[in-house]
Amino acid sequence: MTNGTSGTHGAVLADVPPADADRPLVELRGAGKSYGNIRALHGVDLTVRPGRVTCVLGDNGAGKSTLIKIVSGLHRHTEGEFLVDGEPVRFSTRAKPSTAASPPSTRTSPPSP
């Protein structure tokens, strides 16, 4: 593929992507999530590559939110593999939301007079 830009002496410059440009940023292989006896996800394969749009579609109750929570680190997967930049990962803790950063409608204490 060329960009059509001529260099000196009429040479055409080529757009040459780096060797690992298509290497996945995030990958799930056979991932799943269970909550006790309830199996929310099973056997999910997902590949997110740089410079590409990845869409998650499905019916209500199909596990889209659970999948996004696994990828974002809010929930741990209970089966399969989760890789970031080709390395296996397993998030250990979940950050607790700060009440100071919460919108007023979600605070549990009444506003001060």
VOVO-48772 format. One record per residue (C-alpha): residue number from 1; residue in one letter; chain; x, y negated, z negated. Coordinates in pm, 1 decimal, padded with zeros to 6 digits. Example, Ala and Ser with C-alpha at 12.3 -4.5 7.8 and 13.67 -1.06 7.14 Angstrom:
<zalums>
ZALUM     i   aa   ch         px         py         pz
ZALUM     1    A    A    01230.0    00450.0   -00780.0
ZALUM     2    S    A    01367.0    00106.0   -00714.0
</zalums>
This chain:
<zalums>
ZALUM     i   aa   ch         px         py         pz
ZALUM     1    M    A    00000.0    00000.0    00000.0
ZALUM     2    T    A    00136.3   -00343.5    00083.5
ZALUM     3    N    A    00034.2   -00687.3   -00022.5
ZALUM     4    G    A    00113.9   -00831.1    00320.0
ZALUM     5    T    A    00363.1   -01079.2    00175.8
ZALUM     6    S    A    00674.3   -01119.9    00384.5
ZALUM     7    G    A    01005.2   -01152.9    00208.2
ZALUM     8    T    A    01318.9   -01296.5    00360.3
ZALUM     9    H    A    01409.3   -01175.1    00706.7
ZALUM    10    G    A    01051.5   -01052.9    00770.7
ZALUM    11    A    A    01061.4   -00765.6    00518.8
ZALUM    12    V    A    00720.9   -00657.7    00384.3
ZALUM    13    L    A    00706.7   -00624.1    00005.9
ZALUM    14    A    A    00521.7   -00318.1   -00123.0
ZALUM    15    D    A    00308.8   -00299.2   -00434.3
ZALUM    16    V    A    00472.5   -00008.2   -00613.8
ZALUM    17    P    A    00305.3    00080.8   -00942.8
ZALUM    18    P    A    00521.5    00212.1   -01226.7
ZALUM    19    A    A    00550.6    00591.1   -01238.9
ZALUM    20    D    A    00325.5    00615.1   -01548.3
ZALUM    21    A    A    00061.7    00361.5   -01431.1
ZALUM    22    D    A   -00204.5    00633.0   -01408.0
ZALUM    23    R    A   -00110.7    00798.5   -01737.7
ZALUM    24    P    A   -00413.3    00807.9   -01972.4
ZALUM    25    L    A   -00421.8    00555.9   -02256.8
ZALUM    26    V    A   -00678.3    00756.4   -02453.0
ZALUM    27    E    A   -00776.1    01117.5   -02403.8
ZALUM    28    L    A   -01018.0    01354.5   -02572.7
ZALUM    29    R    A   -00997.2    01726.4   -02496.2
ZALUM    30    G    A   -01275.7    01950.7   -02617.9
ZALUM    31    A    A   -01354.2    01699.5   -02893.2
ZALUM    32    G    A   -01645.8    01743.7   -03125.9
ZALUM    33    K    A   -01796.7    01614.1   -03446.6
ZALUM    34    S    A   -02002.9    01797.2   -03704.4
ZALUM    35    Y    A   -02180.1    01657.3   -04007.1
ZALUM    36    G    A   -02216.9    01963.1   -04227.9
ZALUM    37    N    A   -02440.3    02204.4   -04031.5
ZALUM    38    I    A   -02531.7    01939.7   -03772.9
ZALUM    39    R    A   -02320.0    01945.2   -03457.2
ZALUM    40    A    A   -02334.1    01591.4   -03315.0
ZALUM    41    L    A   -02077.2    01646.0   -03035.8
ZALUM    42    H    A   -01920.0    01952.9   -02882.6
ZALUM    43    G    A   -01663.2    02004.3   -02607.2
ZALUM    44    V    A   -01627.3    01641.3   -02497.9
ZALUM    45    D    A   -01351.3    01558.0   -02249.5
ZALUM    46    L    A   -01277.0    01189.0   -02191.8
ZALUM    47    T    A   -00992.5    01012.4   -02013.1
ZALUM    48    V    A   -00938.8    00635.8   -02029.0
ZALUM    49    R    A   -00680.6    00506.2   -01782.5
ZALUM    50    P    A   -00523.7    00160.1   -01760.4
ZALUM    51    G    A   -00690.7   -00081.8   -01520.5
ZALUM    52    R    A   -01004.1    00130.4   -01484.5
ZALUM    53    V    A   -01353.7    00095.2   -01623.3
ZALUM    54    T    A   -01484.1    00386.7   -01828.4
ZALUM    55    C    A   -01857.6    00414.4   -01890.9
ZALUM    56    V    A   -02040.3    00630.9   -02143.7
ZALUM    57    L    A   -02395.2    00720.7   -02036.7
ZALUM    58    G    A   -02648.6    00957.0   -02185.7
ZALUM    59    D    A   -02996.4    01010.1   -02320.4
ZALUM    60    N    A   -03100.5    00897.6   -02667.4
ZALUM    61    G    A   -02940.9    01127.0   -02921.4
ZALUM    62    A    A   -02675.2    01253.2   -02678.9
ZALUM    63    G    A   -02386.5    01139.2   -02903.2
ZALUM    64    K    A   -02270.0    00820.9   -02730.9
ZALUM    65    S    A   -02239.7    00625.4   -03055.7
ZALUM    66    T    A   -02063.6    00914.9   -03227.7
ZALUM    67    L    A   -01817.0    00936.0   -02938.9
ZALUM    68    I    A   -01739.9    00563.1   -02954.4
ZALUM    69    K    A   -01697.4    00584.3   -03332.9
ZALUM    70    I    A   -01442.2    00864.9   -03287.9
ZALUM    71    V    A   -01247.4    00673.0   -03023.8
ZALUM    72    S    A   -01252.9    00353.8   -03233.7
ZALUM    73    G    A   -01137.1    00537.3   -03546.8
ZALUM    74    L    A   -01451.9    00497.6   -03755.7
ZALUM    75    H    A   -01510.7    00874.7   -03761.7
ZALUM    76    R    A   -01270.0    01166.7   -03740.4
ZALUM    77    H    A   -01326.8    01434.0   -03480.2
ZALUM    78    T    A   -01379.1    01777.6   -03634.1
ZALUM    79    E    A   -01275.2    01980.3   -03328.3
ZALUM    80    G    A   -01057.9    01938.0   -03020.8
ZALUM    81    E    A   -00775.2    01698.4   -02948.9
ZALUM    82    F    A   -00751.8    01318.1   -02956.8
ZALUM    83    L    A   -00447.8    01166.7   -02782.4
ZALUM    84    V    A   -00330.9    00806.3   -02756.1
ZALUM    85    D    A   -00049.6    00744.6   -02507.6
ZALUM    86    G    A   -00009.6    01121.9   -02481.3
ZALUM    87    E    A    00047.2    01170.9   -02855.4
ZALUM    88    P    A   -00201.4    01351.0   -03084.0
ZALUM    89    V    A   -00363.7    01120.8   -03340.5
ZALUM    90    R    A   -00590.2    01165.1   -03638.6
ZALUM    91    F    A   -00706.8    00851.3   -03815.2
ZALUM    92    S    A   -00679.9    00890.2   -04191.3
ZALUM    93    T    A   -00889.7    00612.9   -04342.4
ZALUM    94    R    A   -01163.6    00375.7   -04251.5
ZALUM    95    A    A   -01138.0    00007.3   -04336.8
ZALUM    96    K    A   -01412.2   -00121.4   -04562.8
ZALUM    97    P    A   -01595.5   -00423.3   -04426.2
ZALUM    98    S    A   -01548.2   -00746.6   -04616.6
ZALUM    99    T    A   -01865.6   -00909.5   -04748.9
ZALUM   100    A    A   -01703.7   -01248.1   -04686.9
ZALUM   101    A    A   -01695.6   -01170.5   -04314.4
ZALUM   102    S    A   -02053.6   -01040.2   -04305.9
ZALUM   103    P    A   -02330.7   -01252.6   -04159.8
ZALUM   104    P    A   -02564.9   -01394.0   -04426.7
ZALUM   105    S    A   -02845.5   -01153.4   -04328.2
ZALUM   106    T    A   -02636.4   -00849.9   -04431.2
ZALUM   107    R    A   -02508.1   -00974.3   -04767.9
ZALUM   108    T    A   -02651.4   -00799.6   -05069.4
ZALUM   109    S    A   -02622.0   -01083.6   -05319.3
ZALUM   110    P    A   -02860.0   -01380.3   -05307.8
ZALUM   111    P    A   -02718.0   -01712.3   -05187.0
ZALUM   112    S    A   -02589.2   -01950.9   -05454.9
ZALUM   113    P    A   -02807.5   -02255.0   -05531.1
</zalums>
